[in-house]
Amino acid sequence: MQASTLATPTAGHCGTVFVAIELSQKTWLVTLHSPDRDRISRHKLEGGDHAGLLALIAQVRARAAKKLGAVPEVTSCYEAGYDGFWLHRLLRAAGIANHVFDAASIAVEQRSRRAKTDRIDGELLLRTLMAHLRGEPRVVRIVRVPDVAEEDARRASRERDRLIIEQTAHTNRIKALLRLQGMAVGNPRRRDWLGWLGRQRDWQGQPLSPQLRAEVTREHTRLMVVREQLAALEQAQAARALPLPAPMAERQDHLQRLKALGPAFAATLVNELFYKNFGNRREVASYCGLTPSPWKSGGIDREQGISKAGNHRARHKAIELAWLWLRHQPDSALSRWFRTRTANAGKRARRIAIVALARKLIVALWRYLTTGLVPEQATMKV
């Protein structure tokens, strides 16, 4: 059914104005369905024109109230993406029931060359919003929007991850430049490394060429800036100089009591994963993208691997933590389960099993934070 032919209102929402917002940096396309009209309307706004959006909704609402004799409710939606959650908070503050959709969960046509325009996407968002409010299952996944404090708390751990990536990139670039000349590399992360480099010679007994030395010097300068910022950030995190909501700080302290979890690792897990309240263990694994993806149709029955949906940072940390858990918690029940499953197994089997261990470990940590149940035979810090 085409959205332009919508004539039946959503059950229980007969007096509701439905708004779907297709966002982009240049323009916003607002698709509306009002109870006083049988057709949908489209309105184009400049990107970021939130005042114009609220004025448009107020105008449609007043027009519908004049015809219906009562002020209708307004429900809106948009896809999570570049604009983040500020628009959600703005609409909520204006008394509008807004929903942020997971774009990957919206069903689309499966044709190899399907048409895609803002007009079509806006109609699809509107239909999806109405279906969700009718109570249809598995129509769309709603993004859980963190509050301002929770969103701000994760900045430090995410910036630290970016700085570590930049540090590795600068270090590898310096090493690659020197290897081109067959020279020793040393430790480029030392502040006095340039002085050491000036005393090095290549296979002909010659120092670095002027242009190459200038490039290495600039690269080393950028590396030192990154290391200074990284040290300052880690110092602020260790001193708890950065504001953190009380529930998140408490969960971070609880995680650090377990052996194998340090301050940086615990902070990342709390900021990316355990700031949420999950209903069951399946929700925890699903949020990390560690759930299976079976393909069963007719005579086909195979496993595609984990879904890799949800928060990729949480998934990466969960798998990294699984390796650390084997090293620092060798006598725990989870570590013994892994060794039993991978006895006499090759590297590929171990890499597959570590993902299963990561799922079990994340669920065990969630239970530990919510119920106080320590993972079986896990060692606590003295």
N, C-alpha and C positions, 0 to 999 in steps of 0.2 A: 504494500500500500504506500503510495506517495505521500509525503508529508504535506504537500500542497492541497491534498484532498481530505485532510483531517476534519471530520465533522462531529465526532463523538468525543465528549470530554472525558478526562480520566475519572474513574469512579472515585467518589469521595473528594474530588477536587474540582467540582463544577464551577466554583467561584474563584478560580485561581488563574493568574496570569503566568504563563510559562515562558521563560526567557533562556535562550541558548546563545552563548557568546563565543564566537570564533575569533581567537586572538592572534594577532601578528604584530610585528614591530611598526608596520606602516599603517594598517587600518584594523578596525574592529568591525565585524559584521554581526549585528544583533538580530536574531531570528525570534519572533514573538508570536505567541498564540494567546489571544485574549478571549474571555468568555462572552463578550458582547459581539464577537464576529466569528463567522464560520471558516475563515481563511487565515492563513498565517501572513505576517508582514515581515519585511526585512529593512534594516536601517544600517547605514554605513557611517561609522565614526572614525575620527583620527585615532591612531594608536595611542593608548594612554589617556584618552579623554574620559576619565571617570566621572567628571562633573556632567558631561553630556549624556553619559549612560544613565546616571541617576535621574537627570531631568527627563529623559525619554521614558523611563519606567514610571516616573510620577505622572507624566502626561497620559500614558496609556491607562494607568490605574484610575486616574480621575475620570477619564472618558468612560471606562467600564462601570465605575461607581454611579455615574450619572444615569446610565441606562439600566443597571441592575437594581439600583436603590440601596446598595450596600457596597462598602469598600472591599474589593477582592484582595486575597493574599497574593503574594508574588513568590515564585520559586524559580531559581536560576541555576545554571550550570556552566562550566567550562572545563576544558582539558588541562590537566597539570602540565606545565612546561616552562617556557622561558620566563614568564611573569611571576612564577612562584605563587605565594599565598597572600600577597598584600591585597589583591582584589577581593579574595574571599573574605578577609577581615573587614574590608570597606563595605561590602554588601551586607554582611552580618550586622555591622553597626547601623546600617540604614534600615534594619528590620526585614531584610530579605533572606529567605531560607535558601542558601546557596549550597551547591554540591560540586566538589572537585572530582572529575572523572579521571580514572587511569586510562590514558589514551589507548594502550595496548589491549584493553579488555573490551573495546567496543567492536561489535561484529560489523564487518564490511563485506562487500561482494567479493567473490573469489575469482572473478574473471581475470585473465592475464593482463588485459588492458582496460581496467576499470576507469571510469571518469572520476576525476577528483577536482573539485572546485570548492571555494569557500561557501558558495550557495548550497551545494550538496552536503558538505560537512555540517553546515548549520542545521539543515533539516534532519540529518542523522542524529545530531546531538539532541534536538528537540524531541524526536521520536523516542530516543533512548531515555531521556528524562521522564517522559510520560509513562513509559513501560516500567521504569524503576518505581515510580510512585504508585502504579497500579499493583505493585507487589510481585511482578513477574520475577522468577528466580534466575540467577546467572545472567542478567542483562548487562550489568556493568559492575566494575569494582570501584568503590568510593575511596578516595584517598583520605587517610586520617591526617588532618591538618594539625601540626604541633602549635602550641602557643608561642608567643614571642620569646619568652625566656628559654624554652626548650630549643627553639630554632637557633637562638643566639649562642647557646651553650655548645653546639656542635661546631661552631666556627673554628675553635682552637684546634681540635683534633683533625679537621679537614685541612686546615692550613698547614699543620705539621706534616701530614701525608704529602701534600704538594711540595713542600720544602725538601723533604727527603728525596722525592723524585728528581727535583732540580739539582740537588747535591750530587746524586748518582750520575745524572746526565753530564754535569760539568766535569766530574772526576773522570768519567769514561772518555770524554772528549780530549782531555789533557793526555791521558794515557795513549789514546790512539794517535795523536799528533807526534808523540815522542817515539812510539813504536815504528812510525814511518821512517825514522832516521836510525833505528836500531839502537836507541839510547836507553839507559836505565830510567825507570819511572820514579822510584822512591814512594813517598807518601805525599801526594799533592794537597792533602787536607791540613798539612802543617803550615803555620803562618810563616816560618822561615824557609819554606821550601824553595822559593825563588833564588835565595842565596846558594842553597845546595845545588840547584840546577845550573847556576853559572859556572860551577866547577866541573860539570860533566862534559864529556867529549864523546863524539860518535866513533865509528869504526876506523875513520881516517885520522882521529886525533883532533878533530875540529869542533869548535863550539857550535851552538845552534845558529842558523842563519838569522839575520836581523828581523826579517818579516815574520818568520816562524816564532822567534822569541817574543816579538811584540804580541802575536796572537795568543800564545800561551800565557803571557803576562795578563792580558785582558781577561782570558778565561779564568785564570787563578783569582783575579780580583773579584769577579762575579761569584766564584765559589766561596770566597771569604765572606762576602756580604750575606750569602745564603746561610752559611754556618753561624754567623752572628745572630741572624734573625731566628734561626732554629734554636740556638742556645737560650736566647731571651724568652722565647715562647715556652720552652721546656722548663725554664726556671720559674716562670709565672705559673705554670700548671702545677709544679711541685709545691710552690708556696701557697697554692690556692688563692692567688691574687685575682683570678678571673671569676666573675660571679657565676654561681651554679645553683639551680633550684634545689631546695632541700631534699626532695625525694631522690633526685638524680645523684646528689652528693652521698646520700646514705647508701644507695645501691653500689656506687663506685667503691666506697669503703668496704662493703661486704665482699665484693669481688677480689679486692686486694688481699683479703685474708687467706685466699687460696694460693697455694704454691703454684708457680708458673704464670701468675698474672701480676704484672707490674702496673705502675700508675698510668703510663701512656696507653697500655693495652686495655686496662679497665675503663679508662675514660672514653676510648673509642667505642667499646662495646656498649656502654651506657648511652652515649650520645647518639649512636646509630641504631640501636636495637632495643635496649632495655628501658628506654624512656617511655615506651608504649606499654599499655596494659593489654595483654593477650588473653583470650578466652580459653584456649587449650593449646596443646603441644603442636597440633597441626598448623595453627596460625603462626606459631614461632618459626617453624621450619619453612612455611610458605613465604613469610616475609623475607627470609634470607635466600629464597630461591633454591632450597635444598630438597624440594619435594620431587618425587618421580614423575616422569611424563610418559605414560604408557601409550602405545598405538595399537588399539584393538579394534579391528573392523573386518567382519567376515572371517576369512581364514588367516588373517594377519594378526599376529600377536608378538609384539616385540617392545623392548624398552628403549626409549630415546635418551635416557640419562636424566639428570636433574633439570628442572625447568629454567634455572638461572633468571627467574623473575624477581621482583622486589628490589631490595637494597643491595647493590653489588658490593658496597664497602663492608657491610655486615657479613656478607658471604665470604669475602676474601679474608676477613679477620677470623671468621669461624674456622676456616680451613687452616690458616696459619696457626691458630691456637691449638688445633688438633695435633699438629706436629710438636708443638711445645709441650703439650700435655703428656705425650709419650715420653719425652725426655725428663720432665720434672715430676711427673706422677706415675712412675713405672709400676707401682704396686696397686694402683686403683683398679676397680672392676672394669672400667672402660678400656684402660690400657691392656689389661689381660685379655679382654674380648678381641681387641685388635690383633694381638700377637697370635691368638688361637686361630683367627680367621685367615691370617696371612702366613701361617707357618709353611715354609717351603714354597712360597709364592714368589712370582717375579715382580719387577718394578711396576709394571702396568696394573697388576692386581692390587698392589699396595696403594697406588694412587687412587684407585677406585674405592678401596676400603677406607681410605682416610676421609673421603667425603661422607661416607656413612658414619664414621666416628664423629665428624664435625657436627652432623645433625643430632646425634645422640648427646653430644657434649653441650650444645646450645640449649637443648631441651632440659638437660640436667641443671644447667646454670639458671635457667628461668625458674625451675622449681625451687632451687636454692634461694633465689631472691624473693620469691613470692610466699613460700611456705617455710623457709629455713632448713629444708632438707638438704644436708650436705651430700654431694655425689659420693656414691658408695666407695668406701676405703680411700677417699681422697685425703691428702695431707694438708693440714692448715699450717700457716706460718707461725713461728714461735713469737 
